[in-house]
Amino acid sequence: MIELNAPVSQDKMIELLDGLEKDGVTFTFKEKKGIKLYFDVNSEDVDGAARIAKNTIKEQPWGSVLYFQASGVK
C-alpha cells in the first residue's frame, strides 16, 4: 500500500492513479482519510510504487506545481 499526503487536487490524483498499470505496478484506490489518500499496489516494493505514483502525478500539467508526499506503507 502507498500513502499520498495531498492537501489539494485529490480527486485528480484518484482519477489518474485508480486502475493505472505502470512498470508492472497496478494501483487501486482504497480510502481517503483527511489529506491522506491510500492506494493498494500489487508490488512488494512499496517505496518503488510510491516513486512511480509521484512521478506519474508530476508528469501531468496540473501535477508539476503541486506539493505532496508519496510513501510506501508496510
Sequence and secondary structure as in RCSB ss.txt:
>XXXX:A:sequence
MIELNAPVSQDKMIELLDGLEKDGVTFTFKEKKGIKLYFDVNSEDVDGAARIAKNTIKEQPWGSVLYFQASGVK
>XXXX:A:secstr
 EEEE SS HHHHHHHHTT EETTEEEEEEEEETTEEEEEES S HHHHHHHHHHHHHTSTTTTT   EEEE  
